């Protein structure tokens, strides 16, 4: 049994998980990385990344992920395709059920990320990274001098729209209802901006430009009248939130009201030896570089924990 117990397992293969893998591997912990539903995380569907330090000309998101995987593998990290079905964090070693097998580990790093909520359109999916985005901070710069739209009615949508006015000449905020969930302060701020226009009772039924591989507009439908029209634009941003991939841990570690893992001192969960990093616990910044930072922290804490427990 001892030979089959891992020192650490990392759930997730985005920036947080792979950074944790690099640090854990260099500490000779031979980490096992479970790649999850979305191998590479959100960077795997991102085109040019220009704000990750060390790449003055930018780097393609999938290439950045591949570089990090190779770096961790060089020091002994292992990878396995699959996703977590269930976990028992009360046992020592921790038991992780992957469906076809159960893995036992002394420590666990949860880096399973948060999945952006999408509209569910085939055209939207085809144009992710080609004018469709869920991150204004990541991609806003590419829309300088252009007209774009943001979908949503909460604080996230207002924040995205306000941020995007730094680049776009016009931001149209599309909301399916008449009223907004956004806080009064955020809504007032967005409504007061001269470059933001509001379209309520409006849903996107199609994103145009699939053949050209570049967003050229959206087809809209009024939910009250049923009328349809085409709005010409160069980019579509989704501001309808993210879904943290942590449901499988409900009842075992603390989650907030939206399902994000609650951590103390950056990466500690309430279960000893279990740490969380990246977008699964960060609802505020959600950047590749901040995810990488917390991945580093989690791996350092794992190393310290194992040393304190005689490993």
C-alpha positions as a Markdown table, in Angstrom:
| # | Residue | x | y | z |
|---|---|---|---|---|
| 1 | Unk | 0.0 | 0.0 | 0.0 |
| 2 | Unk | 2.8 | 2.4 | 0.9 |
| 3 | Unk | 4.3 | 2.3 | -2.6 |
| 4 | Unk | 1.0 | 3.3 | -4.2 |
| 5 | Unk | 0.5 | 6.4 | -1.9 |
| 6 | Unk | 1.3 | 9.6 | -3.6 |
| 7 | Unk | 3.0 | 12.5 | -1.8 |
| 8 | Unk | 0.8 | 15.0 | -3.6 |
| 9 | Unk | -1.9 | 15.0 | -6.3 |
| 10 | Unk | -2.9 | 18.1 | -8.2 |
| 11 | Unk | -6.4 | 18.5 | -9.6 |
| 12 | Unk | -6.3 | 20.7 | -12.7 |
| 13 | Unk | -3.8 | 21.5 | -15.4 |
| 14 | Unk | -4.2 | 25.3 | -15.9 |
| 15 | Unk | -1.7 | 27.9 | -14.8 |
| 16 | Unk | -2.3 | 27.2 | -11.0 |
| 17 | Unk | -2.0 | 23.5 | -11.3 |
| 18 | Unk | 1.0 | 23.5 | -13.6 |
| 19 | Unk | 2.9 | 26.0 | -11.5 |
| 20 | Unk | 2.2 | 23.8 | -8.4 |
| 21 | Unk | 3.5 | 20.9 | -10.4 |
| 22 | Unk | 6.7 | 22.6 | -11.3 |
| 23 | Unk | 7.4 | 23.5 | -7.7 |
| 24 | Unk | 6.4 | 20.2 | -6.3 |
| 25 | Unk | 8.4 | 18.3 | -8.9 |
| 26 | Unk | 11.5 | 20.3 | -8.2 |
| 27 | Unk | 11.0 | 19.4 | -4.5 |
| 28 | Unk | 11.2 | 15.7 | -5.6 |
| 29 | Unk | 7.6 | 15.0 | -4.6 |
| 30 | Unk | 6.8 | 13.4 | -8.0 |
| 31 | Unk | 3.4 | 15.1 | -8.3 |
| 32 | Unk | 0.5 | 13.5 | -10.2 |
| 33 | Unk | -1.5 | 16.0 | -12.2 |
| 34 | Unk | -5.1 | 15.0 | -13.0 |
| 35 | Unk | -5.8 | 17.1 | -16.1 |
| 36 | Unk | -9.6 | 17.4 | -15.6 |
| 37 | Unk | -12.5 | 18.2 | -17.9 |
| 38 | Unk | -10.7 | 21.1 | -19.6 |
| 39 | Unk | -7.0 | 20.2 | -19.9 |
| 40 | Unk | -5.0 | 23.4 | -19.8 |
| 41 | Unk | -7.8 | 25.4 | -18.2 |
| 42 | Unk | -9.1 | 28.6 | -19.8 |
| 43 | Unk | -5.7 | 29.5 | -21.3 |
| 44 | Unk | -6.2 | 26.5 | -23.6 |
| 45 | Unk | -9.0 | 28.4 | -25.4 |
| 46 | Unk | -7.2 | 31.7 | -25.4 |
| 47 | Unk | -5.3 | 33.0 | -28.4 |
| 48 | Unk | -2.6 | 35.6 | -27.7 |
| 49 | Unk | -1.6 | 36.2 | -24.1 |
| 50 | Unk | 0.2 | 39.5 | -23.8 |
| 51 | Unk | 0.2 | 40.1 | -20.0 |
| 52 | Unk | 2.1 | 37.1 | -18.8 |
| 53 | Unk | 5.6 | 38.3 | -17.6 |
| 54 | Unk | 8.5 | 37.1 | -19.7 |
| 55 | Unk | 6.9 | 37.2 | -23.1 |
| 56 | Unk | 7.4 | 40.7 | -24.5 |
| 57 | Unk | 5.9 | 39.7 | -27.9 |
| 58 | Unk | 3.1 | 37.7 | -26.2 |
| 59 | Unk | 2.5 | 34.0 | -26.5 |
| 60 | Unk | -0.4 | 31.8 | -27.6 |
| 61 | Unk | -2.4 | 30.4 | -24.6 |
| 62 | Unk | -2.1 | 26.8 | -25.6 |
| 63 | Unk | 1.7 | 27.2 | -26.1 |
| 64 | Unk | 2.1 | 28.7 | -22.7 |
| 65 | Unk | 0.3 | 25.8 | -21.2 |
| 66 | Unk | 2.4 | 23.3 | -23.2 |
| 67 | Unk | 5.6 | 25.0 | -22.1 |
| 68 | Unk | 4.6 | 24.8 | -18.4 |
| 69 | Unk | 3.7 | 21.1 | -18.8 |
| 70 | Unk | 7.1 | 20.3 | -20.3 |
| 71 | Unk | 8.8 | 22.3 | -17.6 |
| 72 | Unk | 7.1 | 20.3 | -14.8 |
| 73 | Unk | 7.6 | 17.0 | -16.6 |
| 74 | Unk | 11.3 | 17.7 | -16.9 |
| 75 | Unk | 11.5 | 17.6 | -13.0 |
| 76 | Unk | 9.4 | 14.5 | -12.7 |
| 77 | Unk | 5.7 | 15.5 | -12.8 |
| 78 | Unk | 3.3 | 12.9 | -14.1 |
| 79 | Unk | 0.0 | 13.6 | -16.0 |
| 80 | Unk | -3.1 | 11.6 | -16.2 |
| 81 | Unk | -6.2 | 12.3 | -18.3 |
| 82 | Unk | -9.4 | 12.1 | -16.3 |
| 83 | Unk | -11.5 | 13.9 | -13.8 |
| 84 | Unk | -12.5 | 13.5 | -10.2 |
| 85 | Unk | -15.7 | 11.6 | -9.6 |
| 86 | Unk | -15.6 | 11.9 | -5.8 |
| 87 | Unk | -13.1 | 12.4 | -3.0 |
| 88 | Unk | -12.9 | 11.4 | 0.7 |
| 89 | Unk | -10.9 | 14.0 | 2.5 |
| 90 | Unk | -11.6 | 12.5 | 5.9 |
| 91 | Unk | -9.3 | 9.6 | 5.2 |
| 92 | Unk | -5.5 | 9.5 | 5.5 |
| 93 | Unk | -4.3 | 8.9 | 2.9 |
| 94 | Unk | -6.9 | 10.9 | 1.0 |
| 95 | Unk | -8.9 | 8.8 | -1.4 |
| 96 | Unk | -9.6 | 10.2 | -4.9 |
| 97 | Unk | -12.1 | 8.3 | -7.1 |
| 98 | Unk | -11.4 | 8.8 | -10.8 |
| 99 | Unk | -14.1 | 6.3 | -11.8 |
| 100 | Unk | -11.8 | 3.6 | -13.3 |
| 101 | Unk | -9.4 | 3.8 | -10.3 |
| 102 | Unk | -8.9 | 5.2 | -6.8 |
| 103 | Unk | -5.7 | 7.1 | -6.1 |
| 104 | Unk | -4.4 | 7.7 | -2.6 |
| 105 | Unk | -2.4 | 10.7 | -1.6 |
| 106 | Unk | -1.0 | 12.3 | 1.5 |
| 107 | Unk | -1.8 | 15.8 | 0.3 |
| 108 | Unk | -4.0 | 17.4 | -2.3 |
| 109 | Unk | -3.9 | 20.6 | -4.3 |
| 110 | Unk | -7.2 | 21.7 | -5.7 |
| 111 | Unk | -6.5 | 23.7 | -8.9 |
| 112 | Unk | -9.6 | 22.7 | -10.8 |
| 113 | Unk | -10.4 | 26.3 | -11.9 |
| 114 | Unk | -13.7 | 28.0 | -12.7 |
| 115 | Unk | -15.5 | 27.5 | -16.0 |
| 116 | Unk | -16.9 | 30.7 | -17.7 |
| 117 | Unk | -20.6 | 30.6 | -18.3 |
| 118 | Unk | -21.5 | 30.7 | -22.0 |
| 119 | Unk | -24.7 | 31.2 | -23.9 |
| 120 | Unk | -24.5 | 27.7 | -25.4 |
| 121 | Unk | -24.5 | 28.7 | -29.1 |
| 122 | Unk | -22.5 | 26.7 | -31.6 |
| 123 | Unk | -21.4 | 30.0 | -33.3 |
| 124 | Unk | -20.3 | 31.4 | -30.0 |
| 125 | Unk | -18.2 | 28.3 | -29.3 |
| 126 | Unk | -16.6 | 28.4 | -32.7 |
| 127 | Unk | -15.5 | 32.0 | -32.2 |
| 128 | Unk | -14.1 | 31.8 | -28.7 |
| 129 | Unk | -10.7 | 33.4 | -29.1 |
| 130 | Unk | -11.7 | 35.0 | -32.4 |
| 131 | Unk | -13.8 | 37.9 | -31.0 |
| 132 | Unk | -15.8 | 36.0 | -28.3 |
| 133 | Unk | -14.3 | 36.3 | -24.8 |
| 134 | Unk | -15.2 | 35.9 | -21.2 |
| 135 | Unk | -12.3 | 38.1 | -19.9 |
| 136 | Unk | -12.2 | 41.8 | -20.6 |
| 137 | Unk | -8.9 | 42.2 | -18.7 |
| 138 | Unk | -7.3 | 39.6 | -20.9 |
| 139 | Unk | -8.6 | 40.6 | -24.3 |
| 140 | Unk | -9.9 | 44.2 | -24.1 |
| 141 | Unk | -6.8 | 45.6 | -25.7 |
| 142 | Unk | -7.4 | 43.8 | -28.9 |
| 143 | Unk | -10.6 | 45.8 | -29.5 |
| 144 | Unk | -9.1 | 49.3 | -29.5 |
| 145 | Unk | -11.2 | 51.6 | -31.6 |
| 146 | Unk | -13.9 | 49.0 | -32.3 |
| 147 | Unk | -17.5 | 48.5 | -31.3 |
| 148 | Unk | -18.3 | 45.6 | -29.0 |
| 149 | Unk | -21.1 | 44.2 | -26.8 |
| 150 | Unk | -21.2 | 42.7 | -23.3 |
| 151 | Unk | -23.9 | 40.2 | -22.2 |
| 152 | Unk | -25.1 | 40.3 | -18.6 |
| 153 | Unk | -27.0 | 42.1 | -16.0 |
| 154 | Unk | -24.9 | 41.8 | -12.8 |
| 155 | Unk | -21.9 | 43.6 | -11.4 |
| 156 | Unk | -19.5 | 41.4 | -13.5 |
| 157 | Unk | -21.1 | 42.7 | -16.7 |
| 158 | Unk | -21.0 | 46.3 | -15.5 |
| 159 | Unk | -17.3 | 46.0 | -14.5 |
| 160 | Unk | -16.5 | 44.4 | -17.9 |
| 161 | Unk | -18.4 | 47.1 | -19.8 |
| 162 | Unk | -16.7 | 49.9 | -17.9 |
| 163 | Unk | -13.3 | 48.4 | -18.3 |
| 164 | Unk | -13.8 | 47.9 | -22.1 |
| 165 | Unk | -14.6 | 51.6 | -22.6 |
| 166 | Unk | -10.9 | 52.2 | -22.2 |
| 167 | Unk | -10.4 | 50.6 | -25.6 |
| 168 | Unk | -13.7 | 50.3 | -27.5 |
| 169 | Unk | -15.4 | 53.3 | -29.1 |
| 170 | Unk | -18.8 | 51.9 | -28.1 |
| 171 | Unk | -20.0 | 49.2 | -25.7 |
| 172 | Unk | -23.5 | 47.8 | -26.0 |
| 173 | Unk | -24.7 | 46.0 | -22.9 |
| 174 | Unk | -27.2 | 43.3 | -23.7 |
| 175 | Unk | -29.5 | 42.0 | -20.9 |
| 176 | Unk | -32.3 | 39.5 | -21.2 |
| 177 | Unk | -34.5 | 41.1 | -18.6 |
| 178 | Unk | -35.8 | 44.6 | -17.9 |
| 179 | Unk | -34.3 | 44.9 | -14.5 |
| 180 | Unk | -30.7 | 44.4 | -13.4 |
| 181 | Unk | -29.1 | 42.3 | -10.7 |
| 182 | Unk | -26.1 | 44.7 | -10.5 |
| 183 | Unk | -25.6 | 46.8 | -7.4 |
| 184 | Unk | -27.0 | 50.3 | -7.5 |
| 185 | Unk | -23.6 | 51.9 | -7.5 |
| 186 | Unk | -22.2 | 49.8 | -10.4 |
| 187 | Unk | -25.4 | 50.2 | -12.5 |
| 188 | Unk | -25.4 | 54.0 | -12.1 |
| 189 | Unk | -21.7 | 54.2 | -13.0 |
| 190 | Unk | -22.3 | 52.2 | -16.2 |
| 191 | Unk | -25.4 | 54.1 | -17.1 |
| 192 | Unk | -23.6 | 57.4 | -16.7 |
| 193 | Unk | -20.8 | 56.5 | -19.1 |
| 194 | Unk | -21.4 | 58.1 | -22.5 |
| 195 | Unk | -19.8 | 55.1 | -24.5 |
| 196 | Unk | -22.1 | 52.5 | -22.9 |
| 197 | Unk | -25.5 | 51.8 | -24.4 |
| 198 | Unk | -28.1 | 49.5 | -22.8 |
| 199 | Unk | -30.4 | 47.0 | -24.6 |
| 200 | Unk | -32.8 | 45.3 | -22.2 |
| 201 | Unk | -35.2 | 42.4 | -22.9 |
| 202 | Unk | -32.6 | 41.3 | -25.5 |
| 203 | Unk | -30.9 | 38.0 | -26.1 |
| 204 | Unk | -28.2 | 36.9 | -28.5 |
| 205 | Unk | -29.5 | 34.1 | -30.8 |
| 206 | Unk | -26.4 | 33.8 | -33.1 |
| 207 | Unk | -22.9 | 35.2 | -33.4 |
| 208 | Unk | -21.9 | 36.1 | -37.0 |
| 209 | Unk | -18.6 | 35.6 | -38.6 |
| 210 | Unk | -17.9 | 31.9 | -38.2 |
| 211 | Unk | -16.8 | 31.4 | -41.8 |
| 212 | Unk | -14.4 | 34.3 | -41.6 |
| 213 | Unk | -13.3 | 33.2 | -38.1 |
| 214 | Unk | -13.8 | 36.7 | -36.8 |
| 215 | Unk | -16.9 | 38.2 | -35.1 |
| 216 | Unk | -18.7 | 40.6 | -37.4 |
| 217 | Unk | -21.9 | 41.0 | -35.5 |
| 218 | Unk | -24.7 | 39.3 | -33.5 |
| 219 | Unk | -28.3 | 38.4 | -34.2 |
| 220 | Unk | -30.6 | 39.7 | -31.4 |
| 221 | Unk | -34.1 | 38.9 | -30.4 |
| 222 | Unk | -36.4 | 41.1 | -28.3 |
| 223 | Unk | -37.9 | 38.9 | -25.6 |
| 224 | Unk | -41.1 | 41.0 | -25.4 |
| 225 | Unk | -41.9 | 41.7 | -29.1 |
| 226 | Unk | -40.1 | 38.7 | -30.6 |
| 227 | Unk | -38.5 | 41.0 | -33.2 |
| 228 | Unk | -35.0 | 40.1 | -34.5 |
| 229 | Unk | -32.2 | 42.3 | -35.8 |
| 230 | Unk | -28.5 | 42.2 | -36.5 |
| 231 | Unk | -26.1 | 44.3 | -34.6 |
| 232 | Unk | -22.7 | 44.9 | -36.3 |
| 233 | Unk | -19.8 | 44.7 | -33.9 |
| 234 | Unk | -16.2 | 43.3 | -33.6 |
| 235 | Unk | -16.3 | 41.6 | -30.3 |
| 236 | Unk | -18.7 | 39.9 | -27.8 |
| 237 | Unk | -17.8 | 39.6 | -24.1 |
| 238 | Unk | -19.7 | 37.3 | -21.7 |
| 239 | Unk | -20.2 | 38.9 | -18.3 |
| 240 | Unk | -22.6 | 36.2 | -16.9 |
| 241 | Unk | -20.2 | 34.8 | -14.3 |
| 242 | Unk | -18.1 | 31.7 | -13.7 |
| 243 | Unk | -18.8 | 28.3 | -12.3 |
| 244 | Unk | -16.1 | 27.1 | -9.9 |
| 245 | Unk | -15.3 | 23.5 | -10.3 |
| 246 | Unk | -15.6 | 22.5 | -6.7 |
| 247 | Unk | -19.0 | 20.9 | -6.3 |
| 248 | Unk | -17.4 | 17.5 | -5.6 |
| 249 | Unk | -16.0 | 18.9 | -2.3 |
| 250 | Unk | -19.2 | 20.3 | -0.9 |
| 251 | Unk | -19.6 | 19.4 | 2.7 |
| 252 | Unk | -15.9 | 18.5 | 3.1 |
| 253 | Unk | -14.3 | 21.9 | 2.7 |
| 254 | Unk | -15.9 | 25.3 | 3.0 |
| 255 | Unk | -17.4 | 26.8 | -0.1 |
| 256 | Unk | -18.9 | 30.3 | -0.4 |
| 257 | Unk | -22.4 | 31.1 | -1.6 |
| 258 | Unk | -21.3 | 30.8 | -5.3 |
| 259 | Unk | -19.3 | 27.6 | -4.9 |
| 260 | Unk | -15.8 | 29.1 | -4.6 |
| 261 | Unk | -13.4 | 27.3 | -2.2 |
| 262 | Unk | -12.9 | 29.4 | 1.0 |
| 263 | Unk | -9.2 | 29.7 | 1.9 |
| 264 | Unk | -7.2 | 31.3 | 4.6 |
| 265 | Unk | -3.7 | 32.6 | 4.3 |
| 266 | Unk | -4.1 | 32.4 | 0.6 |
| 267 | Unk | -4.3 | 28.7 | -0.1 |
| 268 | Unk | -5.3 | 26.8 | 3.1 |
| 269 | Unk | -8.6 | 25.0 | 3.3 |
| 270 | Unk | -10.0 | 23.8 | 6.6 |
| 271 | Unk | -8.7 | 20.3 | 6.0 |
| 272 | Unk | -5.0 | 19.8 | 6.9 |
| 273 | Unk | -3.0 | 18.8 | 3.9 |
| 274 | Unk | -5.6 | 20.1 | 1.4 |
| 275 | Unk | -4.9 | 23.4 | -0.4 |
| 276 | Unk | -6.7 | 25.3 | -3.1 |
| 277 | Unk | -5.3 | 27.7 | -5.7 |
| 278 | Unk | -6.2 | 29.6 | -8.8 |
| 279 | Unk | -9.6 | 30.4 | -10.1 |
| 280 | Unk | -11.4 | 27.7 | -8.0 |
| 281 | Unk | -10.8 | 30.0 | -5.0 |
| 282 | Unk | -10.1 | 33.4 | -6.6 |
| 283 | Unk | -13.3 | 35.2 | -7.6 |
| 284 | Unk | -11.6 | 38.6 | -7.8 |
| 285 | Unk | -8.6 | 38.6 | -10.1 |
| 286 | Unk | -8.8 | 35.5 | -12.2 |
| 287 | Unk | -5.6 | 36.1 | -14.1 |
| 288 | Unk | -3.0 | 33.6 | -15.3 |
| 289 | Unk | -0.2 | 35.3 | -13.3 |
| 290 | Unk | -2.2 | 35.4 | -10.0 |
| 291 | Unk | -3.2 | 31.7 | -10.5 |
| 292 | Unk | 0.4 | 30.8 | -11.0 |
| 293 | Unk | 1.3 | 32.7 | -7.8 |
| 294 | Unk | -1.1 | 30.8 | -5.7 |
| 295 | Unk | -0.1 | 27.5 | -7.4 |
| 296 | Unk | 3.5 | 28.2 | -6.2 |
| 297 | Unk | 2.2 | 28.9 | -2.6 |
| 298 | Unk | 0.2 | 25.7 | -2.5 |
| 299 | Unk | 3.2 | 23.6 | -3.6 |
| 300 | Unk | 5.4 | 25.3 | -1.0 |
| 301 | Unk | 2.8 | 24.5 | 1.7 |
| 302 | Unk | 2.6 | 20.9 | 0.6 |
| 303 | Unk | 6.3 | 20.6 | 0.9 |
| 304 | Unk | 6.3 | 22.1 | 4.4 |
| 305 | Unk | 3.3 | 19.9 | 5.5 |
| 306 | Unk | 5.1 | 16.7 | 4.3 |
| 307 | Unk | 8.3 | 17.7 | 6.1 |
| 308 | Unk | 6.4 | 18.3 | 9.3 |
| 309 | Unk | 4.7 | 14.9 | 9.0 |
| 310 | Unk | 8.0 | 13.0 | 8.5 |
| 311 | Unk | 8.1 | 12.8 | 4.7 |
